[in-house]
Amino acid sequence: MKLGVTSFLTDRSMPPDLLAVEVEARGFVSLFLPEHTHLPVRGAVPPSVVDGVSLEDYRRGLDPLVALATAAPVTRRLRLGTGVCLVAQHDPIVLAKQVATLDHLSGGRFDLGIGFGWNRAEAEDHGVDFADRHGLAEEKVRCMQALWADDEAEYHGDRVDLPASFSWPKPVQRAGSGTGGTGRPGVPVLVGGGPTPSVFDAVVGYGCGWMPIGGSGIGGALPELERRWAGAGRAGARPRVVPFGTVPTTEKLEYFAEIGIDEVVLRLPSGGRDAMMAGLDELAAFVERFDDDRAPLGEGADR
């Protein structure tokens, strides 16, 4: 089982390029960064602050795409991803260009983890009708997938309309299951959230994977997801399933391995370099135990 890392990096934390080097050197396979564009004062308290994430992180978080762009040239194998990007709050033409550029410059190492958001005030500041954010996110992702795949791309939905357009670069990857099984160019789209009908609609309808936050209840939800995946005629027995933001224990990771999970993204608290390096070394013990095929430490990594 492969292990990745996510951390809510800020302007006061260890920089993303330095973190990425150390993550790759310890045999982790991925680095995911979250997104919140701002924290409105009127909506400043999350419904819950999970272990390893502080309210200050929400106030000071880095832009994940810019941060990951600094990580791409200093790593070779590490997959880079958003966990999660709030797609409904973006212009889809601009976001498609940013994602395709990052995938192009990283040599095809980008995963677009998406979510729908909890902060009503944040969404409102972006002009998003909070009640309609799922439908809006779907149309924006489908528009992006057209821009990634087609030389003359167009998309016509109820909320998003794109006349025939040119847009390069195209992604390096060919995300077959993420683009309707066609094998056309496209970045993998992983849908974050709990095992709800709306999240499963997104996974089956236009995603290629599910990112259950923390991973609680995943075993009981997998049969329903697999049933819906097969019923939609999607390729494979089930989509890619990546428990995300997991606070690891040996027992938890053993359970994930038993139910066929092949990648888990572990939560690393944000902070200064010394604190994050210590936390990363603690997490690396799980890599040594669970990933027998891990790559050796990179040259020049500072242990």
N, C-alpha and C positions, 0 to 999 in steps of 0.2 A: 504494500500500500504506500502510495506516494503522499508526501506531506508538503503543504505550502504554508505561507505566513500572511496575515493581514495585520495592519497597524494603522491607527488614526494619526498620521503624521501631521505636525503643525510647524509653524515658523520658529518654534522653540525646541523642536525635537531633533534627533539625529537626522541628517539630510537623507533624502531618498536614494541618491546615487551610492552613498557610502553604505547604507543599509542593504541595498540590493547586492552589492559585492559580498557582504558578509552572509547574507541569506543563501546565495548561490554556493559560496564556499563550504557551507555546512551541509550541502546535499539536499536542501529543500528544492522543490520543483517550480514554485510559483510565489509571486508577491502580488497581493491585491491591496488596493487603496480605496477608501470610501470617499463619498462626496456629500458635502452640504455647502452650497454657495455662500450662505450667510445664516445667522441665527437671529430672526426678528425678536425684538424685546418682548413683543406681545405674545410670542409663542416660544418662549425661551426654555421651557422645561420639557424634556423628552418624556414619553409615557413611562419609560424605564431606562435607567443608565446601566448598561450591562457591565459585568466584571471586565476590568481592563480598559474601560472608556470613561472619560470624565466629561463634565459639562464644558470645561475649558477647551477640550478637543473640538467640540461642536462649534465653538466660537472662532477657533484659530486654524481649522483644518486647511491643508494645502489643496489646490486644484489637482485632482488625481491624474489627469492626462498630461499636464505639464510636468508633474513630479515623475511620472513613469517615463516620460521622454528623456529625463536625465539619467534614468536607470538603464535604458536600452543600450547605449554605447559602451557601458562598463561591464556588461554581462554577456554571456555567450549562449547559455542554455535556458536560463530562467524565463519562465512564462510570466507575462505582465498582465495585470487585469484590474478592472474596477470592481469594487465590492462595497456598495453598488453605485452605479451611475443612475441619477434620477432623470431618465430620458424625457419625461413629460415636460421638464423645465428647460429643454434645449431646443434650439432651431435644428431640425433634422438634417438640413443640407450642410450646415457648418459641422455638426457632430459627426456626420458620415465622413466628411473630409478629414477631420482630426483623427478619427479612429483608423481610417484607411492609411493615413500618413504614418501613424505610429506603428501599425502592422507592417507597412512597407519598410520603414527604417529599422525595425527590430528583426527583420527577416522572417516575419510570420509568427511572432510569439505573443500575440495579444488576444485576450479574452474579454469580451464586453459583458460584465456582470451588470444586470439592470435591476432596479427596484422601483416601487411606486411611491414611497415616502410616507412618513407619518406626520410631518409638520404642515398643518393646514396653512399657517401664516406664510411659511416659506413658499409654498406653491402659489398662493394668492399674489405674492410679490412678483412672480413670474407670469402673471396673467392666466394661471391654470385654474380651471374649475376643479376643485378637489374631488368632488363626487364623480367627475368624468376622467380622472387621471389614468385609469386603466385603459380605457378606450383610446385616449389620446396617445399614451405610450405605445400601444400596439400599432397605430397608424404611423407614428414616427419611426418605429423600428422597421416596419415594412417598407416605408419610403427609403430608409437607409439601405436596406438590403437590395432594393432596386438600383440605387446609386453604386453600390459595391459591385454588382454583377453585370449590369448592362452597359454597353457602349453608348446607347441612346436611352437613358433611363427616364421613366415617368411613373408617377403613382397618382391615383385619383381616389381619395377617400372622402368620408363625410367631414373630416376635420383638417386633413392635410391634402393639398393638391400641388403636384409638381408636373409642369409641362415637360415635354421631351427635353432632356438636358445632357450635356457632357460633363463628366467629372472624373478626373484621375488625380492621384494614383488609385488603382484598384488594390484591394488587399492581396497579400501574397497567398494567404490560405484559401482553400476551397472547402468551405464549411457545408458539406453536403446536407447533413441533417438539419442544419440551421437555415437552409434556404429551400426547404421543401423537398429535399432529397435529390436535387438536380446536379449537385457537385459543382455548382457555379462559384465564382469567387465570393467570399463572404467571411467575416469574422464570426467566430462562435458566440452565440448569445445565450448566456446563462441567466435564468430568472430567479431572483432572490425572494425569499418570503416563506411563510409557513404553508402547511398542506391544505390550503383553501381552494375552493372551486375556481376562483378568479386566477390564482397563481398557476394552478394546473392547466387552466384554459390557455394561459400565455405560453407555458412550457410546450404543450402539445401543438398549439396553433402556429407559433412563429419562433420558438426557441429551440435550442438543441440540448439544454440541460437545466437542472434544478439545483439551486443553492439554498438548502434549508438552513436558516440562521441557527447556529448552535448545534442543530442536529437532533433536538429533542422530538420524539415521536416519529422519527423517520421510518423505523421498521414497520410500524402499523400502516403508514401511508403509502409505502412502495407498491403494494398490490393494486391499489386504485390507480396510481399513476401509470403503472405498466398496462393495466387494462385500457385506460384511455389512450395511451400511446399506440398500442396495437390497433385499437378501434379506429384511430385516425389514419391508419396505413403508414405510420412512420417506420423507418428502417431500424432494425435491431429490436432486441427484447425490451429495452427501456432506454430512456435518455441518459445522458451523463448526469450523475448525481454527485454533488460535491458539498458535503457538510461544511459550513462556512462560519468563521469566527468562533470556532470550538475552543473551549478551555479544556485541555486534554487531561485524561487520566489513562492509565494502562487499560483499565477495564472498558472504558468508553471506546478506545481505539480498537481493542480486540473485538468488541461487538460490531463496530463498523466493518471490520475485515470479514467477520463471519457472515454478514448479510450482503457481501459482494461489493462494498464500497472500495474504490481504488484510489481516491484522492480525498484528503481532508485538509482544510485550511485552518491553521491554528491562530489564535489571537495573541498578539504581542502588544502589551501596553506601550503607549507612546511615552517618550521621555528623552532625557539627555543621552549622550553616547554611552557612558558607562553603564547606566541602568538598562538601556536597551540591549547592549552586548551581553550583559549578565542574563537577562531574560531569554535572549536568543540561544545562549549556550544551554540553558535549562530545557528549552524546547528541542534543541538538537539531539538530546538524549533519546527522544522518541523516534527521530529519524534513524538513529543507529539501531534501534530495536525493531522498527517496523518496515524499513526499506532496505532489503538486502542488495538491491541493485543500485544503490545510491552512487552518484559520481564522486570521485575523490575530491579533496579540498583543492580549490583553485590556487594557482601559484600567486604568491604575494599577499594572500589573505592574512590579515592580522588577527590571530586568535587571542 
